[in-house]
Amino acid sequence: MKKYINTALCCLFCSVLIIVIAINVYANSNKQFTATQVDYKILLNGEEKQFNMPIVNIDGNTYIPLRETSEKFGWQVIWNAEGSEILLSDAENKEKMLDTSVEGMLDSGNKYEFHGEDSCIPNLDEYRETWNFTVETKLDATEVAETPLEAAKIGLRYISPPPKEADTIIVRYCSETDVWVLSVRRANPAPIPGGSSILTINLSDGSMVRYSTPGV
């Protein structure tokens, strides 16, 4: 069984490598290839797995859906549009990261904080309702953040009104929707003209949504 699992993992990594190389080659050369859908069975530890996306053959090589396959192994797949990169991480590393409290300073001089499990938000809708973040704005930009630090750097650019140097970026995580939730602890607690906002960043594709109190 152990040998079979190792073989399966090796095959998957080879497939990932082939797919990534293929993406780069196709993107750089703009060549067109004919893909033929095939009716192969994919077995994980002897159990057949079903896929929503098709399994295809291109020039004698078989390609399987990267995201679906990785998630069946318990891995997270992140698309970094800026660097044209596919990032893979296993669930165990992600869980450890979310359990670990971190804080530090950004290059801007702002402090950021992430308090592990205490920073997890079970339900984003309830959190928004509690703090009156009722105005939803989907941003055109995408920014992938794998860590609380990366999320804090992104939040600094997109939270409105922009944080001042003495303000602290608070990073939270919502397990239900798999998003970072960014807010600001203002050094000056006085009410902000026009209200305030939070920012969510999807861990998988980097899509961002700003939720504001009425008036921002």
C-alpha positions in Angstrom: 0.0 0.0 0.0 2.8 2.4 0.9 4.5 1.6 -2.3 1.3 2.3 -4.2 0.8 5.7 -2.5 4.4 6.7 -3.2 3.9 5.7 -6.9 0.7 7.7 -7.1 2.3 10.8 -5.6 5.2 10.5 -8.0 2.9 10.2 -11.0 1.0 13.2 -9.8 4.1 15.4 -9.4 5.2 14.3 -12.9 1.8 15.3 -14.2 2.0 18.6 -12.5 5.4 19.2 -13.9 4.3 18.3 -17.4 1.2 20.5 -17.1 3.2 23.6 -15.9 5.8 23.1 -18.6 3.1 22.7 -21.2 1.4 25.9 -20.0 4.6 27.8 -20.3 5.4 26.4 -23.8 1.9 27.0 -25.1 1.8 30.6 -23.7 5.2 31.5 -25.1 4.8 29.9 -28.5 1.0 30.4 -29.0 0.9 27.0 -30.7 -2.4 25.2 -30.9 -2.8 21.6 -30.0 -5.6 19.1 -30.5 -6.9 17.6 -27.2 -8.9 14.3 -27.4 -11.1 13.5 -24.4 -10.4 10.0 -23.1 -12.5 7.8 -20.9 -9.7 6.6 -18.5 -10.4 5.7 -14.9 -8.3 7.4 -12.2 -7.9 5.3 -9.0 -6.5 6.7 -5.8 -5.4 4.0 -3.4 -7.6 1.6 -5.4 -10.7 3.8 -5.2 -12.0 5.3 -8.5 -12.3 9.1 -8.4 -14.7 11.1 -10.5 -13.7 14.4 -12.2 -15.8 17.3 -13.4 -13.3 18.4 -15.9 -12.3 16.1 -18.8 -9.2 13.9 -18.9 -7.5 14.5 -22.3 -4.8 13.2 -24.5 -2.5 15.5 -26.4 0.1 14.0 -28.8 0.1 10.7 -26.9 0.4 12.2 -23.4 -2.5 12.1 -20.9 -3.4 15.2 -18.9 -5.6 15.2 -15.8 -7.2 18.2 -14.1 -4.6 19.6 -11.8 -6.9 21.4 -9.3 -9.3 18.5 -8.9 -6.5 15.9 -8.6 -4.5 17.9 -6.1 -7.6 18.6 -3.9 -8.3 14.8 -3.8 -4.8 14.5 -2.3 -5.6 17.2 0.2 -3.4 19.8 -1.5 -4.2 23.4 -2.1 -3.8 24.9 -5.6 -3.2 28.6 -6.0 -3.0 30.5 -9.3 -0.6 33.5 -9.2 -1.7 35.5 -12.2 1.1 38.1 -11.8 3.9 35.5 -12.1 2.0 33.0 -14.2 2.7 30.4 -11.5 0.7 27.5 -10.2 1.5 27.1 -6.5 0.8 23.8 -4.6 0.8 23.3 -0.8 -0.4 20.4 1.3 -3.2 20.8 3.8 -1.0 20.0 6.8 1.3 23.0 6.1 -1.7 25.2 5.6 -3.2 24.0 8.9 0.0 24.7 10.8 0.2 28.2 9.3 -3.3 29.0 10.4 -2.7 27.8 13.9 0.5 29.9 14.3 0.2 33.5 15.7 2.5 36.0 13.9 3.1 39.7 14.0 5.6 42.1 12.6 6.3 45.3 10.7 5.7 46.0 7.1 8.0 48.1 4.9 5.5 50.9 5.2 6.0 51.1 8.9 2.6 49.6 9.7 2.4 46.7 12.2 0.4 43.6 11.2 -1.0 40.9 13.4 -2.4 37.4 12.9 -3.4 35.5 16.1 -3.7 31.9 14.8 -6.9 30.1 15.7 -8.2 33.2 17.6 -8.1 35.1 14.2 -10.4 32.6 12.5 -13.9 33.7 11.5 -16.3 30.8 11.2 -18.9 32.8 9.2 -18.0 35.9 7.2 -21.7 36.9 6.7 -22.3 37.0 10.5 -19.0 39.0 11.0 -20.0 41.5 8.3 -23.5 41.9 9.8 -22.1 42.4 13.3 -19.8 45.3 12.2 -22.2 46.7 9.5 -20.0 46.0 6.5 -23.0 45.8 4.2 -21.7 47.5 1.0 -20.0 44.9 -1.3 -17.5 45.9 -4.0 -15.8 43.3 -6.1 -12.3 44.5 -7.2 -11.0 43.9 -10.7 -7.5 43.2 -9.5 -6.4 39.8 -8.2 -3.6 39.3 -5.6 -2.6 35.9 -4.3 -1.5 35.7 -0.6 -0.2 32.5 0.8 0.7 33.9 4.2 -0.7 36.4 6.7 2.3 38.7 5.9 1.5 38.7 2.2 -2.2 39.3 2.9 -1.3 42.3 5.2 0.9 43.8 2.4 -2.0 43.5 0.0 -4.6 44.9 2.5 -2.4 47.9 2.9 -3.0 48.8 -0.7 -6.7 48.1 -1.0 -8.4 48.9 2.3 -10.3 52.1 2.3 -9.7 54.7 3.7 -5.9 53.9 3.4 -4.3 53.0 6.7 -1.9 55.6 8.2 1.6 54.6 9.3 0.6 54.3 13.0 -2.3 52.0 12.2 -2.2 48.2 12.5 -3.3 45.7 9.8 -5.3 42.9 11.3 -5.3 39.6 9.4 -8.1 37.0 10.0 -9.0 33.9 8.1 -12.5 32.6 7.3 -12.5 28.8 6.9 -16.0 28.6 5.5 -15.1 30.7 2.4 -11.3 30.2 2.4 -10.5 33.9 2.4 -8.2 36.2 4.3 -10.1 39.0 6.0 -8.1 42.3 6.4 -9.1 45.1 8.6 -7.4 48.1 10.3 -6.9 48.9 14.0 -6.7 52.7 13.8 -4.2 54.5 16.1 -6.7 57.3 16.4 -10.0 55.7 17.6 -12.1 58.8 16.5 -14.8 58.0 14.0 -13.6 58.0 10.4 -15.4 60.4 8.0 -17.3 58.2 5.5 -17.0 55.0 7.5 -14.5 52.1 7.2 -14.0 48.8 5.3 -12.6 45.3 5.3 -11.0 43.4 2.5 -11.3 39.7 1.6 -8.7 37.8 -0.5 -9.5 34.4 -1.8 -6.6 32.0 -1.1 -7.2 30.0 -4.3 -7.5 32.6 -7.1 -6.6 35.9 -5.4 -10.0 37.5 -6.1 -10.7 40.4 -3.8 -13.9 41.9 -2.4 -14.1 45.1 -0.3 -17.0 45.3 2.2 -17.7 48.8 3.5 -19.9 50.5 6.0 -22.4 52.8 4.3 -20.7 56.0 3.3 -17.2 54.7 2.2 
